[in-house]
């Protein structure tokens, strides 16, 4: 589907290349502006109007359901995500959560919709109430890129001498393990390239380790990593160079 179709929904939408499958599964991702979006995951109450009113009351404001607010309550600290909430849009995306073939993630003020069907994703976004709600879209740049992603590869825009990207998972990690991993990767010389975040995470010796990754020329390093901490690697991917 040509990008022109997406720009009809919002002329200023940011369209970016998918370089790695989302959740190792999806080729496409659309970010949509959804103020007060966390409400759509409420399973205790089905009345969205009630939920919106309750959330509004936290800020001492009243609402009309076209999306503009009024009232005599305090404005200080009022979230724009609440100020611009629209009942019809919230109800629409709450109903969409039940649809198969998609995955949804809400991080206010955005909702991210993941799919492997671009036409179906376009229809879902286009049918929502309101206009110019589409914020950003990720899609493969070409058929060649799609084929690489389907093989489980990661696309890089800059040429590299490294063949794999290895991910270290988020979780608890002891200072001894962090130090051993850092020394191991450092001792590999030019065969391994740590990202700044990977190096910082291992050096900081924090109790909770955030997900990060490094590059390597071969997978031989995995054997040594497993001897230090068998569960620390969350995945590895072959990288492929595709210039703009």
C-alpha positions in Angstrom: 0.0 0.0 0.0 1.4 3.4 -1.0 2.4 5.8 1.7 0.0 8.3 0.1 -3.0 6.4 1.5 -1.6 6.9 5.0 -0.9 10.6 4.5 -4.6 11.1 3.6 -5.3 10.2 7.2 -2.8 12.8 8.5 -0.6 14.8 6.1 2.1 15.1 8.8 2.2 11.5 9.8 5.8 10.2 10.4 6.4 7.1 8.2 9.4 5.0 9.3 11.0 1.7 8.2 10.5 -1.4 10.1 14.0 -2.7 10.9 13.0 -5.5 13.3 9.7 -7.3 13.7 7.8 -6.0 16.6 7.5 -8.6 19.3 9.4 -10.8 16.8 6.0 -11.2 15.1 4.6 -8.1 13.4 5.7 -6.1 10.4 3.5 -3.1 10.8 2.9 -0.7 13.7 0.6 2.4 13.8 0.8 4.9 16.7 -2.5 6.7 17.2 -3.3 9.7 19.4 -5.7 8.4 22.1 -6.0 10.7 25.1 -7.0 8.8 28.3 -6.3 5.6 26.5 -5.7 3.6 29.6 -9.4 3.5 30.2 -10.0 1.1 27.3 -8.3 -1.7 29.3 -10.7 -1.3 32.2 -12.6 -4.6 32.5 -14.5 -3.9 35.7 -16.8 -1.2 34.2 -18.3 -1.2 30.7 -19.7 2.3 30.8 -17.0 4.4 29.2 -18.8 7.6 29.9 -18.7 6.8 33.6 -15.0 5.9 33.5 -14.2 9.2 31.7 -16.3 11.2 34.2 -14.4 9.5 37.1 -11.1 10.3 35.5 -12.2 13.9 34.9 -13.2 14.2 38.5 -9.6 13.6 39.6 -8.8 16.9 38.0 -11.9 18.8 39.1 -13.1 19.3 35.6 -16.3 18.7 33.6 -16.5 17.4 30.1 -18.6 17.5 26.9 -18.1 14.4 24.9 -16.9 16.2 21.7 -13.5 16.4 23.4 -13.4 20.0 24.9 -13.5 20.6 28.6 -15.0 23.3 30.8 -15.6 23.8 34.5 -14.4 25.8 37.5 -12.0 23.3 38.9 -8.2 23.8 39.0 -6.4 23.6 35.7 -2.9 23.3 37.2 -1.4 20.0 36.3 -4.3 18.9 34.1 -3.1 16.3 31.7 -3.6 17.1 28.0 -4.4 13.4 27.7 -7.5 14.0 29.7 -8.3 17.5 28.3 -8.6 16.1 24.8 -10.3 12.8 25.5 -13.2 11.8 23.2 -15.8 9.3 24.3 -16.5 7.9 20.8 -12.8 7.3 20.2 -12.2 5.5 23.5 -15.3 3.3 22.8 -14.0 2.5 19.3 -10.6 1.3 20.4 -12.0 -0.6 23.4 -14.1 -2.6 21.0 -11.0 -3.2 18.7 -9.2 -4.9 21.5 -11.3 -8.0 20.9 -10.3 -8.3 17.2 -8.0 -11.2 16.2 -4.8 -10.6 14.3 -3.7 -7.5 16.1 -1.8 -6.6 19.2 -2.3 -3.4 21.2 -0.2 -1.4 23.6 -1.3 1.8 25.4 1.2 4.4 26.5 -0.7 7.6 26.9 -1.4 9.6 25.0 -0.8 7.0 22.3 -2.1 3.6 21.4 0.1 1.3 19.3 -1.5 -1.2 17.0 0.6 -4.0 15.6 -0.4 -6.1 12.5 0.9 -8.2 9.6 -1.8 -6.9 7.3 -1.2 -3.4 6.1 -4.6 -3.0 4.4 -6.5 -4.3 7.5 -4.4 -2.0 9.7 -5.2 1.0 7.5 -8.9 0.3 7.6 -8.8 0.0 11.4 -7.1 3.3 11.8 -9.2 5.1 9.1 -12.5 4.0 10.6 -11.8 5.5 14.1 -13.7 8.7 15.1 -11.9 12.0 14.7 -9.3 13.2 12.2 -5.5 13.5 12.2 -5.2 11.0 15.0 -2.6 8.9 13.2 0.8 9.9 14.7 3.4 7.5 13.2 3.5 4.4 11.0 6.2 1.7 10.7 6.3 -0.5 7.6 8.9 -2.5 5.6 10.6 -0.3 3.0 10.4 -2.9 0.3 9.6 -6.5 -0.6 13.3 -7.4 0.0 13.1 -5.9 3.5 9.9 -7.9 4.2 11.6 -11.1 3.1 14.6 -10.3 5.4 12.3 -9.6 8.4 10.3 -12.8 7.7 13.6 -14.7 8.0 14.1 -13.2 11.4 16.8 -10.8 10.4 17.4 -7.2 11.6 17.9 -4.4 9.0 20.7 -1.9 9.4 21.0 1.3 7.4 24.8 1.6 8.0 27.3 -1.0 6.8 28.8 -3.1 9.6 31.4 -5.8 10.0 29.2 -7.6 12.6 26.9 -10.4 11.6 24.6 -10.7 14.7 22.8 -8.7 17.3 22.5 -10.4 20.7 19.9 -9.2 23.2 20.4 -9.4 27.0 17.1 -9.7 28.8 15.7 -7.4 31.5 15.7 -8.7 35.0 17.6 -9.2 38.2 21.3 -9.6 37.8 24.0 -9.8 40.4 27.1 -7.6 40.4 29.3 -10.6 39.9 27.4 -11.7 36.8 27.4 -8.2 35.4 31.2 -7.9 35.9 31.9 -11.3 34.4 29.8 -10.5 31.3 31.4 -7.1 30.9 34.9 -8.7 31.1 34.0 -11.4 28.7 32.6 -9.1 26.1 35.5 -6.7 26.5 38.0 -9.5 26.1 36.6 -10.4 22.7 38.3 -7.4 21.2 37.0 -6.4 17.7 34.9 -9.5 17.5 32.3 -7.9 19.8 30.9 -4.3 19.8 28.9 -3.3 22.8 26.4 -0.5 22.5 26.8 2.4 24.9 23.7 1.3 26.8 25.0 -2.3 27.1 28.3 -1.1 28.4 26.7 1.3 30.9 24.2 -1.4 32.1 27.0 -3.9 32.8 29.3 -1.3 34.5 26.6 0.2 36.7 26.2 -3.0 38.7 22.5 -2.2 39.3 20.4 -4.9 40.8 17.8 -4.6 38.0 19.3 -4.9 34.5 17.4 -3.2 31.6 17.2 -4.9 28.3 20.1 -4.1 25.9 22.1 -5.6 23.1 25.5 -5.9 21.5 26.9 -6.9 18.1 29.2 -9.9 17.4 30.9 -11.4 14.4 30.0 -15.0 15.4 27.8 -16.8 17.8 30.6 -18.5 19.5 30.4 -16.0 22.3 27.0 -17.4 23.3 28.6 -20.6 24.7 30.8 -18.5 27.1 27.8 -16.3 28.1 25.8 -19.4 28.9 28.5 -20.6 31.2 28.3 -17.3 33.2 24.5 -16.9 33.2 22.4 -19.4 31.1 19.2 -17.3 31.1 20.6 -13.8 30.4 20.3 -13.9 26.6 16.7 -13.2 25.3 17.5 -13.7 21.7 19.9 -13.2 18.8 19.3 -12.1 15.2 21.3 -12.0 12.0 21.8 -8.4 10.7 21.5 -7.4 7.1 22.6 -4.1 5.5 20.1 -2.2 3.4 21.0 1.4 2.6 18.3 4.0 2.0 
